[in-house]
């Protein structure tokens, strides 16, 4: 439904895209910003792709996600860059930056995954 696509995933890093879709906007017409829930879903999706790009991952689940919104995404695709910053035997911590098509930061997230 969100149209999320993994563009690249390798060695604990991933890039994912969410194309602009008017069904994802807040109320207010085509100039309204993209809903924060859709932005958070993109961040989690990118983090999941990064976790699954590690060869040792055979199972995973989101433990927690914290999203900080820094600006509105208006009339733009969103791009999420996720990176595993630390991993243990069962837990991985990731950072994610979500930007618009001009590279402006829309949100950043800290995501924790259970891995096996």
Secondary structure by P-SEA (a helix, b strand, c coil): cccccccccccccbbbbbcccccccccccccccccaaaaaaaaaaaaaaaaaccccccbbbbcbbbbbbccccccbbbbbbbbbcccccccccbbbbbbcccccccccbbbbbbcc
